Amino acid sequence: MKRFFQVLFAFFLIVGVSKKSYSQIDFDSFLEAGVGDANRLLELYMQPVFEGLGYGMNSGWYNTAKPHKFLGFDISASLSMARVPDSRQFFTFENSDYTNVFYGQGTSVRTPTLFGPNLGADELPELSFRDFDDIDNDGDTMEELIRISAPTGLGIDNDLPFNAVPTPMAQIGIGLFKGTEVKLRYLPEVALGDDGNVNMFGIGIMHDITSYFPAEKLIPIDLSIFAGYTNLTTEVFVNDEKTQSAKFDASSWVLQVVASKKIAFLTVFGGLGYSNYDVDFAMLGSYNTESGTLVDPIGFNFKDNGIRTNVGLRLKLLFLTLTGEYALQEYNTLTAGVGISIR
C-alpha cells in the first residue's frame, strides 16, 4: 500500500516533501483490523486528503468576470492549496466504534490524520488488534493478532508554509458569442509510469449578465454567472503484479455570481455562490492478513456542499497573466496561477 500513497503525493506535486514521513507508516496493518474496522480507521485517517482535494478542484476557474470576445482565448495553469483545519489534523479513536481493535490505556485517544503532525513512535498511542470475532476460526477470541503504534501524519507544515492539500490544474478558455465563454479542463488517460493512471475532464460556462440590466452602461463593474464541473479519476496499482489497486473518483461543481473591475493592468475579482464535491475511494483485489484473505476490503465516500466566496487579483502584462485567489470555505483555499490571455 505504500506505493499508492507515494504515487498519490507525486500527483499532488509534493513528492519528496515528506518521504521520511510516509515511509514510516505501515498502512498494511490497518487491514489486520478486519473489513469494518479497517474502513473506519482509514476513512478517519485519510479524511483531510479527499476533502481538501474536493475543495481544491473548485478553485482556479476564472480571474475576471468579463468573458473573452468571440474566439478570444486563454491558457492557464494553477496550483490550489486547500488549508487543512485544525479539527482535521487529529481524529479521536473511540474503542466503542471498533470490533477487533482497541486502545488499551483508556476508552479513547487522539491520533494524527494523514495531514496531521509527524510524531515519533514514543508520542503515538499503541493500538491492539485482537480476534474478538474469531475470524480465523481457531476458538481463541482473545488472541492478539498484532500491536502497532497508531500511524503518524506527514507533518506537511514542516516543509510548506502551512498545512494544505495541493491540487494542480490546467485549463483553456474560449470566447463564443453574446458574452459567453466556455472553459475546458482535460487530461487524457495518462500512465503514472508502471504504477497506474490518471485522467480528468472539466467544463465551465461563464455568461455576462450586465446586458440584462436596463442601465448596463452605467454599471461600473463586469458581472457574470459561472458554472463549472470537474471529474478526476485515478487508479494506482498497489503490488507489482497489478492484481491489487487503489481507485478514487472525485467530482466537483460550483455555481457563482462573479464580479470584477479592471484598473489599468490590474483586475480585482470576486465570486459568491455554491459548491459541491463527491469523492469515492476503494481498494480492490485480494489482501492476505494474519486472520485470512480480504477481497476488495476498503470503500468509502466523502461529500459536502456549501456557500463559497472568493476574492482575487489578476496582473496582466501584455498577454501574460499572473493570478492570486483566496476562497472562504471549510478548507480555505489559496490559488496561484499563470497564463496567456488574448482578446
C-alpha positions in Angstrom: 0.0 0.0 0.0 2.9 2.4 0.4 3.2 2.7 -3.3 -0.3 4.1 -3.6 0.4 6.9 -1.2 3.7 7.7 -2.8 2.1 8.0 -6.3 -0.8 9.9 -4.8 1.5 12.5 -3.4 3.6 12.6 -6.5 0.4 13.6 -8.3 -0.2 16.3 -5.7 3.3 17.7 -6.5 4.8 17.1 -3.1 6.8 14.0 -3.7 10.0 14.5 -1.7 8.3 16.8 0.8 8.0 14.2 3.5 9.2 10.9 2.1 10.7 10.1 5.5 7.2 10.6 7.0 5.1 8.3 4.8 7.9 5.7 4.6 7.5 5.2 8.3 3.7 4.4 8.0 2.7 0.7 7.8 -0.6 1.0 6.0 -1.0 -2.8 5.6 -1.5 -3.0 9.4 -4.9 -1.3 9.0 -6.2 -4.4 7.3 -5.4 -6.6 10.3 -8.5 -5.0 12.0 -10.9 -6.7 9.6 -13.0 -5.0 6.9 -15.3 -3.0 9.1 -12.6 -1.6 11.4 -10.1 -1.1 8.6 -12.7 1.0 6.7 -13.4 3.1 9.8 -9.7 3.7 10.6 -8.7 4.6 7.0 -11.7 6.8 6.5 -10.9 9.0 9.5 -7.1 8.9 8.8 -7.4 9.9 5.1 -10.4 12.3 5.5 -8.4 15.6 5.0 -6.8 14.3 1.8 -10.1 13.8 -0.1 -11.9 16.7 1.5 -9.0 19.0 0.6 -9.0 17.6 -2.9 -12.7 18.3 -3.3 -12.4 21.9 -2.3 -9.3 22.5 -4.4 -10.9 21.2 -7.6 -13.4 24.1 -7.5 -10.7 26.7 -7.5 -8.8 28.4 -10.3 -11.6 28.6 -12.8 -11.6 32.3 -13.6 -9.7 35.6 -12.9 -12.2 38.1 -14.3 -15.9 38.4 -14.8 -15.5 39.6 -18.4 -15.8 36.7 -20.9 -13.5 36.7 -23.9 -14.6 38.2 -27.2 -15.5 35.8 -30.0 -12.6 33.3 -30.4 -10.5 35.1 -27.8 -8.8 32.6 -25.5 -6.6 31.9 -22.5 -4.4 29.0 -21.4 -3.6 28.8 -17.7 -2.1 26.6 -15.1 -2.7 26.9 -11.3 -1.9 25.3 -8.0 -4.5 25.4 -5.2 -3.7 24.8 -1.6 -6.7 23.8 0.5 -5.7 24.6 4.1 -6.4 21.7 6.5 -8.4 22.9 9.5 -7.0 22.2 13.0 -10.0 19.9 13.5 -8.9 17.6 10.7 -5.3 17.2 11.9 -6.3 14.7 14.5 -9.2 12.3 14.9 -10.5 10.6 18.1 -10.1 6.9 18.2 -13.0 5.5 20.3 -12.9 1.9 21.4 -16.7 1.7 21.2 -16.5 2.3 17.4 -14.5 -0.8 16.7 -14.8 -4.5 17.0 -11.3 -6.0 16.6 -9.0 -3.1 17.5 -8.8 -1.1 20.8 -6.7 1.3 22.7 -5.5 -0.5 25.9 -4.8 2.5 28.1 -8.2 4.1 28.0 -11.5 4.3 26.1 -10.4 6.9 23.6 -7.3 8.7 22.3 -6.5 11.4 19.8 -4.2 10.3 16.9 -3.0 12.2 13.9 -4.7 12.1 10.5 -2.6 11.8 7.4 -2.3 15.6 7.3 -1.6 15.8 11.0 1.9 16.3 12.6 4.7 13.9 12.1 5.1 12.4 15.6 7.8 10.0 16.9 6.9 6.4 17.9 7.1 7.3 21.6 4.4 10.0 21.1 1.9 7.8 19.3 -0.6 5.6 21.1 -0.5 1.8 20.7 -3.4 0.0 19.1 -4.0 -3.7 19.7 -5.7 -5.9 17.1 -7.4 -8.9 18.6 -9.5 -11.7 17.2 -12.7 -10.9 19.2 -14.9 -12.3 16.4 -12.7 -15.4 16.0 -12.4 -14.6 12.3 -9.6 -17.2 12.0 -11.9 -19.9 13.5 -9.4 -21.3 16.0 -11.7 -20.8 19.0 -9.5 -18.1 20.6 -11.3 -14.8 20.8 -8.6 -13.1 22.9 -5.7 -13.9 20.5 -3.7 -10.7 19.8 -3.0 -10.6 16.1 -0.8 -7.6 16.1 0.0 -4.5 18.1 1.2 -1.3 16.4 1.7 2.4 17.0 -1.1 4.4 15.6 0.1 5.9 12.2 1.6 9.3 12.2 0.9 12.3 10.0 3.0 13.7 7.2 3.9 16.9 9.0 3.4 18.9 5.8 3.7 22.3 7.6 7.3 21.4 8.3 8.1 21.7 4.6 5.4 24.1 3.3 4.3 27.5 4.6 1.1 25.9 6.0 -0.7 22.6 6.2 -2.6 22.2 3.0 -3.7 19.7 0.3 -2.3 20.8 -3.1 -4.4 20.5 -6.3 -2.7 21.3 -9.6 -4.9 22.3 -12.6 -4.6 23.3 -16.2 -7.3 24.7 -18.5 -8.2 26.6 -21.6 -11.0 29.3 -22.0 -12.5 30.2 -25.4 -14.9 33.1 -26.1 -18.1 32.2 -28.0 -21.0 34.5 -28.7 -23.2 37.0 -26.9 -20.9 37.4 -23.9 -20.4 33.6 -23.3 -17.2 31.8 -22.7 -16.5 28.1 -22.3 -13.7 26.7 -20.2 -12.2 23.2 -20.6 -10.1 21.1 -18.3 -8.9 17.9 -19.9 -6.3 15.3 -19.3 -6.5 12.1 -21.3 -5.7 8.8 -19.5 -2.0 9.2 -18.6 0.1 6.4 -17.2 1.9 7.1 -13.9 4.9 5.0 -15.0 4.0 1.4 -14.2 2.1 2.4 -11.1 -1.3 3.4 -12.5 -3.1 6.0 -14.5 -5.0 9.3 -14.1 -7.5 11.2 -16.3 -9.5 14.3 -15.9 -12.3 16.3 -17.5 -13.9 19.6 -16.6 -16.2 22.1 -18.3 -17.2 25.6 -17.2 -19.5 28.2 -18.7 -19.3 32.0 -18.0 -22.0 34.3 -19.2 -22.1 38.1 -19.0 -25.3 39.3 -17.3 -24.8 43.1 -17.4 -26.7 43.3 -20.7 -29.9 42.2 -18.8 -29.9 45.3 -16.7 -31.7 48.4 -18.1 -28.7 50.8 -17.5 -25.9 48.4 -18.3 -23.6 51.1 -19.5 -23.8 52.7 -16.1 -22.7 49.6 -14.2 -19.1 50.2 -13.1 -18.1 46.6 -13.0 -18.3 43.4 -15.1 -20.8 40.9 -13.8 -21.3 37.3 -14.9 -22.7 34.0 -13.8 -20.4 30.9 -13.8 -21.0 27.2 -13.5 -18.2 24.6 -13.6 -17.8 20.8 -13.2 -14.6 18.7 -12.8 -14.1 15.0 -12.6 -10.8 13.3 -11.7 -10.3 9.6 -11.8 -7.1 7.8 -10.6 -6.1 4.1 -10.3 -2.9 3.1 -8.7 -1.5 -0.4 -8.6 -0.6 -1.5 -5.1 1.6 -4.5 -6.0 4.0 -5.3 -8.8 1.7 -8.0 -10.2 -1.1 -5.3 -10.7 -3.7 -7.6 -9.0 -4.3 -5.0 -6.2 -5.2 -1.4 -6.9 -6.5 1.7 -5.2 -9.0 3.8 -7.0 -10.6 7.2 -6.4 -13.2 9.1 -8.4 -13.6 12.7 -7.5 -16.2 15.1 -8.9 -17.0 18.7 -8.0 -19.1 21.5 -9.3 -19.5 25.2 -8.5 -22.1 27.9 -9.3 -21.3 31.5 -8.6 -22.1 35.1 -9.4 -18.8 36.7 -10.4 -17.8 40.4 -10.4 -14.6 42.2 -11.4 -13.2 45.6 -12.0 -10.2 46.4 -14.3 -8.0 49.3 -13.3 -5.1 49.7 -15.8 -3.3 46.3 -15.8 -4.9 45.1 -12.6 -8.2 43.3 -12.3 -9.9 42.8 -8.9 -12.4 39.9 -9.0 -14.7 38.0 -6.6 -17.4 35.5 -6.5 -20.3 34.3 -4.3 -22.2 31.1 -4.8 -22.5 27.4 -4.0 -20.1 24.4 -4.4 -20.2 20.7 -4.0 -17.8 17.7 -4.1 -18.2 13.9 -4.1 -15.2 11.6 -3.7 -15.3 7.8 -3.8 -12.3 5.7 -2.7 -11.8 1.9 -3.0 -9.1 -0.7 -2.6 -9.6 -3.6 -4.9 -8.1 -7.1 -5.1 -7.2 -9.8 -2.5 -5.1 -8.9 0.6 -3.6 -11.5 2.9 -3.7 -10.8 6.6 -2.9 -12.7 9.8 -6.6 -13.7 10.1 -7.3 -14.5 6.4 -7.7 -13.1 2.9 -9.7 -9.9 2.4 -11.3 -9.2 -1.0 -12.0 -5.6 -2.1 -11.7 -4.6 1.5 -11.9 -0.8 1.5 -14.6 1.5 0.2 -15.9 4.8 1.4 -17.2 8.2 0.3 -16.7 11.9 1.1 -19.1 14.6 0.0 -20.1 18.0 1.1 -21.6 21.3 -0.2 -22.0 24.8 1.0 -21.5 28.5 0.3 -18.3 29.5 -1.5 -16.9 33.1 -1.5 -13.6 34.0 -3.2 -11.7 37.2 -3.9 -8.6 37.6 -6.2 -6.3 39.8 -8.1 -5.0 39.5 -11.7 -2.0 41.2 -13.1 -1.9 41.3 -16.9 1.3 42.3 -18.7 0.6 42.2 -22.5 -0.5 38.6 -23.0 0.9 37.2 -19.7 -1.4 36.9 -16.7 -0.5 36.3 -13.0 -3.3 35.5 -10.6 -3.8 35.1 -6.9 -7.1 34.0 -5.4 -8.4 33.1 -1.9 -11.6 31.2 -1.3 -13.5 31.1 2.0 -15.0 27.7 2.7 -14.4 24.8 5.2 -10.9 24.4 3.8 -9.9 27.9 3.0 -8.1 27.7 -0.3 -5.2 29.8 -1.7 -4.7 29.6 -5.5 -1.8 31.0 -7.6 -1.9 30.8 -11.4 -0.1 31.9 -14.6 -1.4 32.0 -18.1 -1.6 33.6 -21.5 -4.7 35.6 -22.5 -5.7 37.0 -25.8 -8.7 39.2 -26.5 
